[in-house]
Amino acid sequence: MAVTTSKLLWCTIRFKDKEGNWWVKENSDPKHYEPDGLGILDPFQFPWILDMLDPLREYGLSNEILEAAFVPFQVQDIDKDNTVRLARVAEHILDSEEPLFALPNIKDGDKGAYADFLEHIMRLRVKLINDTIKLEQKLTVEDVDEQLSELRNQALIEGRDIHPLEEITDILEFVPQGHEVPGEDDDDDKPSRAVSAADDLPDLPEVEDVDKDMEKNLRWDDEEEAPAEGAEGAEGDEEGGSSAKGSSGGTRRRR
């Protein structure tokens, strides 16, 4: 995976009532995390996604890939206009008992951690379907990606951004037309959502000097990531020969 240095320490988010989702307004690293059309999973949605991922564990779901795909944030402040300011936390998102927001790690685009995650769960979903449904022909990742691309194209026509909840759920709930996966509950409730920016948010943590603390805790970002542009380019070339991602791998919005 190509790596680049990021200074993502905070972001501000807004709740869109019509969609029931949170979207990024601003962040400390717009170069790598373009705010336009960037959605974030809230403390209700992320645990629901984890529950949806459970059936894939017996097919090889990687916690390492899952954890790398999201950047954890905690509520720091709520402005008068209901804009919520989040502070990045240095916790492992899968181990934390705190209610956290989960921002897709799109720092390295199609060669980054979130794109790897989408491809990973798509491959596992295909394995699950082929293992549980008798199809005339085995389902392939390309088949799924092609059908999901149609949904993305429709969103593009509608001028609509794709929220990560929708993008991930489309993969985890994919079933070939006319079939169903045995044992899957069709009545699963979607995650609860707040009705305004201040509703159902966790208590504000006692956070002081967030930027200073995070810079200290995240020094590994600068130490472990590519020290020079040349090295970054070389790593990108190496990864380019591994596995090509489909049109669903790594973009979270208009395609």
C-alpha positions, -999 to +999 in steps of 0.1 A: +000+000+000+013+035-009+017+057+022+016+094+027+020+116+057-013+128+073-020+154+100-056+144+106-062+155+142-097+169+141-128+174+119-161+191+121-193+173+110-229+181+103-260+159+105-283+158+074-318+152+086-331+140+052-305+112+050-300+106+087-262+106+083-232+126+094-209+143+068-176+160+072-176+198+069-139+206+076-108+187+088-072+194+096-059+175+066-081+184+035-052+175+012-056+138+020-092+139+033-112+160+008-143+171+029-167+173-001-189+143+000-170+126+028-193+108+052-185+094+087-200+065+106-215+075+139-214+056+173-245+037+164-237+028+128-202+015+134-212-012+159-240-022+136-215-026+107-194-048+130-224-070+137-230-073+100-194-084+095-197-113+119-208-139+093-176-132+074-153-141+102-154-178+093-143-169+058-112-150+069-123-115+080-091-096+090-093-074+121-061-058+109-076-047+076-108-036+094-090-015+120-068+001+095-098+012+074-111+037+099-098+066+119-115+069+153-128+102+166-146+114+198-169+143+203-151+173+216-175+202+213-209+212+198-213+246+182-244+267+183-252+259+147-251+222+156-218+217+140-200+190+160-162+191+164-145+157+167-110+150+181-090+121+168-082+095+195-052+072+197-073+042+207-078+009+188-113+013+174-121-024+178-111-025+215-124+008+227-154+009+250-160+045+242-187+055+216-166+066+187-171+080+152-153+061+124-140+080+095-130+060+064-092+060+060-091+074+024-057+089+028-041+069+000-071+067-023-076+035-043-044+020-028-053+029+008-067+011+038-104+018+032-102+006-004-084-025+008-113-031+033-140-028+007-122-052-016-116-076+013-152-078+025-165-081-011-143-111-017-155-126+016-191-119+007-186-137-026-171-167-007-201-168+017-226-167-012-209-194-032-207-215+000-244-212+010-263-207-023-264-232-052-258-212-083-255-224-119-223-205-121-200-194-093-204-158-083-172-137-089-160-105-074-162-089-108-199-098-110-206-081-077-185-051-085-203-046-118-237-047-102-227-023-074-212+000-100-247+004-114-259+017-080-230+041-079-237+053-114-274+059-105-262+080-075-240+100-099-270+106-121-290+118-091-261+140-080-260+121-047-230+114-025-225+078-012-222+076+025-199+048+039-228+032+056-245+027+023-214+017+005-205-010+031-241-022+035-245-027-003-216-052-001-226-070+031-263-074+020-255-083-016-274-113-029-278-125-065-313-116-079-338-143-071-318-158-042-314-154-005-287-164+019-300-191+044-302-179+079-299-142+072-325-121+090-345-100+066-359-079+094-326-066+108-330-031+120-309-004+105-287+014+131-305+041+151-297+076+141-299+110+159-326+134+148-304+165+153-267+172+158-271+173+196-293+143+201-280+110+213-244+121+212-221+107+239-211+129+268-183+153+259-149+140+269-125+160+290-101+168+262-074+195+265-047+204+240-060+178+217-037+188+188-006+186+210-016+152+225-024+137+192+008+149+176+027+132+204+006+099+201+007+098+163+044+104+158+045+070+142+027+085+113+058+105+103+083+078+114+068+048+097+054+064+066+073+072+034+102+096+042+105+108+006+084+113-025+106+089-044+101+061-019+064+067-020+063+064-058+083+032-057+060+017-031+030+027-052+045+009-083+050-023-063+015-023-050+001-017-085+011-052-095-008-069-067-046-069-073-067-044-092-096-029-073-130-026-090-150+006-092-164+000-057-129-001-041-119+031-025-142+059-036-169+070-012-189+094-033-196+106-068-181+084-095 
